[in-house]
Amino acid sequence: MTISAKLEFHPETLEHVKTEKSSCYGVSFTEDSSILTSCHSEIQMRNSTNLRTKTTAVMDEEEAVSAAVIVGDTLLTKISSFKENKYITYIGSLEQPTQTVLHSEYFDNPQQLTYVAANKDYIASIDIVNKRLKVFLFTTKDHQLTDMNHPYDVGLHLTSDAVLITDFNGGTLSKYALSSSHADLIWTCKKLTRPNRVTTDESGLIYVIEYRSPHILIISPEGE
């Protein structure tokens, strides 16, 4: 069963923080419950108990950060480098965010942002232009998403070797099991309308945001 939860904001109890930039491209939680946001050429990490306390890492002015996650002490950032016409995944820290290049590829359209997710075993990203799921950490795995219309966001389970992918135009959410050499489809939920971003919690519940919808869809680990 899919549960539709209406978002109700209470400004008197919820602290809203306005970033210094015009828009943010991504948000994730760190293992110590800090909040990590990627805004243009900056990465900002805020303390969840005091959102106004932040640490800022600044990338090259020619680079736009489309996603950032922290696993342990490692910072993973997905960068659109307009200077080099590349999508680049960096491994580093907030002090040295461009320390090591993990993955790099040329892009044709700099407006096509690529998202990234990570857990303790895998790093996953979606190649929107070529409709491919890229899974890598120490070795790269590349999977053709032939059955998808417009694969958009990717999420990794916290407790299992599985990946979730939203198909924006196809209206589906699919779950794949990851192995050392390939990804196997487990199920596809087909009752969605323009699913956008996806994430999971430690119990395995799946949370999906649909385009221009005020609701969070909560989906079971079995895709119901």
Sine and cosine of phi, psi and omega as CSV:
sin_phi,cos_phi,sin_psi,cos_psi,sin_omega,cos_omega
0.00,0.00,0.66,-0.75,0.07,-1.00
-0.99,-0.14,0.80,-0.60,-0.01,-1.00
-0.98,-0.22,0.75,-0.66,0.02,-1.00
-0.97,-0.25,0.90,-0.43,-0.05,-1.00
-0.95,-0.31,0.89,-0.46,0.00,-1.00
-0.95,0.30,0.74,-0.67,0.03,-1.00
-0.99,0.15,0.80,-0.60,0.05,-1.00
-0.82,-0.57,0.91,-0.42,-0.04,-1.00
-0.99,-0.11,0.64,-0.77,0.02,-1.00
-0.84,-0.54,1.00,-0.03,-0.09,-1.00
-0.85,0.53,-0.41,0.91,-0.03,-1.00
-0.96,0.27,-0.31,0.95,-0.01,-1.00
-0.89,-0.46,-0.37,0.93,-0.03,-1.00
-0.99,-0.16,0.82,-0.57,-0.01,-1.00
-0.99,0.12,0.88,-0.48,0.02,-1.00
-1.00,-0.08,0.68,-0.73,0.01,-1.00
-0.85,-0.53,0.80,-0.59,0.03,-1.00
-1.00,-0.10,0.83,-0.56,0.03,-1.00
-0.96,0.27,0.34,-0.94,-0.02,-1.00
-0.96,0.26,-0.26,0.97,-0.02,-1.00
-0.99,-0.13,0.24,-0.97,-0.08,-1.00
-0.96,0.28,-0.43,0.90,-0.01,-1.00
-0.39,-0.92,0.39,-0.92,0.07,-1.00
-0.91,-0.41,0.59,-0.81,-0.04,-1.00
-0.99,-0.14,-0.33,0.94,-0.05,-1.00
-0.30,-0.95,0.37,-0.93,0.05,-1.00
-0.56,-0.83,0.61,-0.79,0.06,-1.00
-0.44,-0.90,0.29,-0.96,0.04,-1.00
-0.97,-0.24,0.60,-0.80,0.07,-1.00
-1.00,-0.02,0.14,-0.99,-0.05,-1.00
-0.91,0.41,-0.39,0.92,0.05,-1.00
-0.99,-0.12,0.30,0.95,0.09,-1.00
0.95,0.33,0.31,0.95,0.18,-0.98
-0.97,0.25,0.26,-0.97,-0.04,-1.00
-0.92,-0.39,0.82,-0.57,-0.05,-1.00
-0.94,-0.33,0.81,-0.58,0.05,-1.00
-0.83,-0.56,0.52,-0.85,0.07,-1.00
-0.91,-0.42,0.85,-0.52,-0.09,-1.00
-0.76,-0.65,0.97,-0.24,0.02,-1.00
0.82,0.57,-0.90,-0.44,-0.04,-1.00
-0.99,-0.14,0.29,0.96,-0.03,-1.00
-0.83,-0.56,0.50,-0.87,0.18,-0.98
-0.89,-0.46,0.78,-0.62,-0.02,-1.00
-0.85,-0.53,0.77,-0.63,0.08,-1.00
-0.91,-0.41,0.80,-0.60,-0.06,-1.00
-0.88,-0.48,0.58,-0.81,0.10,-1.00
-0.94,0.33,0.78,-0.63,-0.08,-1.00
-0.92,0.39,-0.39,0.92,0.02,-1.00
-1.00,0.03,-0.28,0.96,0.07,-1.00
-0.56,-0.83,1.00,0.01,-0.15,-0.99
-0.90,0.43,-0.28,0.96,-0.01,-1.00
-0.99,0.11,-0.13,0.99,0.07,-1.00
-1.00,-0.06,0.88,-0.48,-0.13,-0.99
-0.65,-0.76,0.38,-0.93,0.17,-0.99
-0.88,-0.47,0.73,-0.69,-0.08,-1.00
-0.87,-0.50,0.75,-0.66,0.14,-0.99
-0.91,-0.41,0.74,-0.67,-0.06,-1.00
-0.94,-0.33,0.81,-0.59,0.04,-1.00
-1.00,0.04,-0.02,-1.00,0.10,-1.00
-0.87,0.49,0.60,-0.80,-0.05,-1.00
-0.90,0.43,-0.28,0.96,0.04,-1.00
-1.00,0.03,0.02,1.00,-0.08,-1.00
-0.91,-0.42,0.66,-0.75,0.06,-1.00
-0.91,-0.42,0.81,-0.58,-0.02,-1.00
-1.00,0.10,0.90,-0.44,-0.01,-1.00
-0.99,-0.12,-0.27,0.96,0.03,-1.00
-0.26,-0.97,0.49,-0.87,0.05,-1.00
-0.45,-0.89,0.72,-0.69,0.06,-1.00
-0.67,-0.75,0.44,-0.90,0.07,-1.00
-0.88,-0.48,0.79,-0.61,0.09,-1.00
-0.87,-0.50,0.92,-0.38,-0.11,-0.99
0.91,0.43,-0.85,-0.53,0.04,-1.00
-0.98,-0.21,0.15,0.99,-0.09,-1.00
-0.98,-0.21,0.76,-0.66,0.07,-1.00
-0.99,-0.17,0.80,-0.60,0.08,-1.00
-0.93,-0.37,0.80,-0.60,0.01,-1.00
-0.78,-0.62,0.67,-0.74,0.08,-1.00
-0.97,-0.24,0.86,-0.51,-0.17,-0.99
-0.88,-0.48,0.66,-0.75,0.25,-0.97
-0.98,-0.18,0.94,-0.35,-0.01,-1.00
-0.99,-0.10,0.97,-0.24,-0.03,-1.00
-0.96,0.29,-0.35,0.94,0.03,-1.00
-0.95,0.31,-0.60,0.80,-0.05,-1.00
-0.95,-0.32,-0.03,1.00,-0.07,-1.00
0.81,0.59,0.79,0.62,-0.04,-1.00
-0.70,-0.71,0.49,-0.87,0.33,-0.95
-1.00,-0.07,0.80,-0.61,-0.06,-1.00
-0.78,-0.63,0.73,-0.69,0.15,-0.99
-0.97,-0.25,0.88,-0.48,-0.01,-1.00
-0.98,-0.20,0.55,-0.83,0.22,-0.98
-0.91,-0.41,0.75,-0.66,0.01,-1.00
-0.12,-0.99,-0.64,-0.77,0.05,-1.00
-0.60,-0.80,0.10,-1.00,0.06,-1.00
-0.90,0.44,-0.48,0.88,0.03,-1.00
-0.97,0.25,-0.57,0.82,0.00,-1.00
-0.74,-0.67,0.95,0.30,-0.12,-0.99
-0.93,0.38,-0.30,0.96,0.01,-1.00
-0.91,-0.42,0.63,0.78,-0.09,-1.00
-0.93,0.38,-0.72,0.69,-0.07,-1.00
-0.70,-0.72,0.72,-0.70,0.09,-1.00
-1.00,0.05,0.89,-0.46,0.01,-1.00
-1.00,0.04,-0.63,0.78,-0.09,-1.00
-0.44,-0.90,0.60,-0.80,-0.03,-1.00
-0.51,-0.86,0.66,-0.75,0.06,-1.00
-0.45,-0.90,0.46,-0.89,0.02,-1.00
-0.98,0.21,0.56,-0.83,0.08,-1.00
-0.91,-0.42,0.42,-0.91,0.05,-1.00
-0.99,-0.11,-0.49,0.87,-0.06,-1.00
-0.75,-0.67,0.95,-0.30,-0.06,-1.00
-0.92,0.38,-0.17,0.99,0.03,-1.00
-0.99,0.12,-0.19,0.98,0.00,-1.00
-1.00,0.05,1.00,-0.09,-0.02,-1.00
-0.95,0.30,0.52,-0.85,0.02,-1.00
-0.89,-0.46,0.75,-0.66,-0.06,-1.00
-0.98,-0.18,0.32,-0.95,-0.08,-1.00
-0.62,-0.78,0.57,-0.82,0.09,-1.00
-0.69,-0.72,0.34,-0.94,-0.04,-1.00
-0.40,-0.91,0.50,-0.87,0.24,-0.97
-0.71,-0.71,-0.25,-0.97,-0.11,-0.99
-0.93,0.36,-0.28,0.96,-0.06,-1.00
-0.93,-0.37,-0.53,0.85,-0.17,-0.99
-0.73,-0.68,0.45,-0.89,0.25,-0.97
-0.87,-0.49,0.73,-0.68,-0.03,-1.00
-0.76,-0.65,0.61,-0.79,0.10,-1.00
-0.60,-0.80,0.38,-0.93,0.03,-1.00
-0.96,-0.27,0.81,-0.59,0.16,-0.99
-1.00,-0.01,0.99,-0.14,-0.11,-0.99
-0.91,0.41,-0.66,0.75,-0.09,-1.00
-0.91,0.42,-0.72,0.70,-0.07,-1.00
-0.99,-0.15,0.07,1.00,0.05,-1.00
0.81,0.59,0.84,0.55,-0.02,-1.00
-0.76,-0.64,0.59,-0.81,0.17,-0.99
-1.00,-0.09,0.83,-0.55,0.02,-1.00
-0.93,-0.35,0.86,-0.51,0.01,-1.00
-0.86,-0.51,0.82,-0.58,-0.04,-1.00
-0.36,-0.93,0.41,-0.91,0.21,-0.98
-0.53,-0.85,-0.98,0.21,0.09,-1.00
-1.00,-0.05,-0.46,0.89,0.08,-1.00
-0.76,-0.65,0.45,-0.89,-0.05,-1.00
-1.00,-0.09,0.69,-0.72,0.11,-0.99
-0.83,-0.56,0.70,-0.71,-0.09,-1.00
-0.79,-0.61,0.86,-0.52,-0.10,-1.00
-0.85,-0.53,0.82,-0.58,0.04,-1.00
-0.97,0.22,0.81,-0.59,-0.01,-1.00
-0.99,-0.10,0.96,0.30,-0.14,-0.99
-0.93,0.36,-0.46,0.89,-0.09,-1.00
-1.00,-0.01,0.05,1.00,-0.06,-1.00
-0.97,-0.23,0.56,-0.83,0.01,-1.00
-0.99,0.11,-0.75,0.66,-0.04,-1.00
-0.51,-0.86,0.97,0.26,0.03,-1.00
-0.86,0.50,0.72,-0.70,-0.19,-0.98
-0.84,-0.55,-0.94,0.34,-0.07,-1.00
-0.93,-0.35,0.35,-0.94,-0.01,-1.00
-0.73,-0.68,0.65,-0.76,0.05,-1.00
-0.72,-0.70,0.58,-0.81,0.00,-1.00
-0.94,-0.35,0.70,-0.71,0.07,-1.00
-0.90,0.43,0.59,-0.81,-0.01,-1.00
-0.98,0.20,-0.47,0.88,-0.14,-0.99
-0.88,-0.47,0.02,1.00,0.00,-1.00
-0.59,-0.81,0.32,-0.95,0.01,-1.00
-1.00,0.08,0.96,0.28,-0.02,-1.00
-0.62,-0.79,0.46,-0.89,-0.01,-1.00
-0.78,-0.62,0.58,-0.81,0.02,-1.00
-0.92,-0.40,0.68,-0.74,-0.03,-1.00
-0.72,-0.69,0.77,-0.63,0.09,-1.00
-1.00,-0.01,0.64,-0.76,0.10,-0.99
-0.95,-0.32,0.98,-0.21,-0.16,-0.99
-0.86,0.50,-0.81,0.59,-0.02,-1.00
-0.99,0.16,-0.45,0.89,-0.01,-1.00
-0.98,0.18,-0.27,0.96,0.03,-1.00
0.94,0.35,0.58,0.82,-0.04,-1.00
-0.74,-0.68,0.32,-0.95,0.18,-0.98
-0.80,-0.60,0.80,-0.60,-0.03,-1.00
-0.87,-0.50,0.56,-0.83,0.03,-1.00
-0.89,-0.46,0.77,-0.64,-0.01,-1.00
-0.86,-0.51,0.64,-0.77,0.14,-0.99
-1.00,0.03,0.71,-0.71,-0.03,-1.00
-0.98,-0.18,0.68,-0.73,0.11,-0.99
-0.82,-0.57,-0.13,-0.99,-0.04,-1.00
-0.94,0.33,-0.29,0.96,-0.09,-1.00
-0.77,-0.64,-0.28,0.96,-0.07,-1.00
-0.36,-0.93,0.12,-0.99,0.04,-1.00
-0.88,-0.47,0.77,-0.63,-0.02,-1.00
-0.93,-0.36,0.75,-0.66,0.01,-1.00
-0.92,0.39,0.79,-0.62,0.06,-1.00
-0.99,-0.11,-0.78,0.62,0.06,-1.00
-0.36,-0.93,0.29,-0.96,0.09,-1.00
-0.75,-0.66,0.81,-0.58,0.09,-1.00
-1.00,-0.06,0.88,-0.48,-0.15,-0.99
-0.96,-0.29,0.22,0.98,-0.12,-0.99
-0.98,-0.20,0.43,0.91,-0.09,-1.00
-0.96,-0.26,0.30,-0.95,0.04,-1.00
-0.82,-0.57,0.95,-0.31,0.00,-1.00
0.76,0.65,0.86,0.52,0.04,-1.00
-0.90,0.44,0.70,-0.71,-0.11,-0.99
-0.95,-0.31,-1.00,0.00,-0.05,-1.00
-0.99,-0.10,0.44,-0.90,-0.04,-1.00
-0.61,-0.79,0.59,-0.81,0.11,-0.99
-0.47,-0.88,0.16,-0.99,0.01,-1.00
-0.73,-0.69,0.27,-0.96,0.13,-0.99
-0.92,-0.39,-0.05,-1.00,-0.11,-0.99
-0.94,0.35,-0.33,0.94,0.03,-1.00
-0.99,0.11,-0.16,0.99,-0.01,-1.00
0.99,-0.16,-0.11,0.99,0.06,-1.00
-0.90,0.43,0.55,-0.84,-0.08,-1.00
-0.91,-0.41,0.72,-0.70,-0.03,-1.00
-0.88,-0.47,0.82,-0.58,-0.06,-1.00
-0.82,-0.57,0.71,-0.70,0.15,-0.99
-0.98,-0.22,0.75,-0.66,0.08,-1.00
-0.98,-0.19,0.49,-0.87,-0.06,-1.00
-0.86,0.51,0.80,-0.59,0.03,-1.00
0.84,0.55,0.58,0.82,0.05,-1.00
-0.89,-0.45,0.66,-0.75,0.02,-1.00
-1.00,0.06,0.25,0.97,-0.10,-0.99
-0.90,-0.44,0.47,-0.88,0.22,-0.98
-0.97,-0.24,0.83,-0.56,0.05,-1.00
-1.00,0.01,0.80,-0.60,0.01,-1.00
-0.95,-0.30,0.87,-0.49,-0.11,-0.99
-0.88,-0.48,0.63,-0.78,-0.03,-1.00
-0.94,0.33,0.29,-0.96,0.05,-1.00
-0.88,0.48,-0.32,0.95,0.03,-1.00
-1.00,-0.01,0.03,1.00,0.03,-1.00
0.99,0.13,0.39,0.92,-0.03,-1.00
-0.94,-0.35,0.00,0.00,0.00,0.00
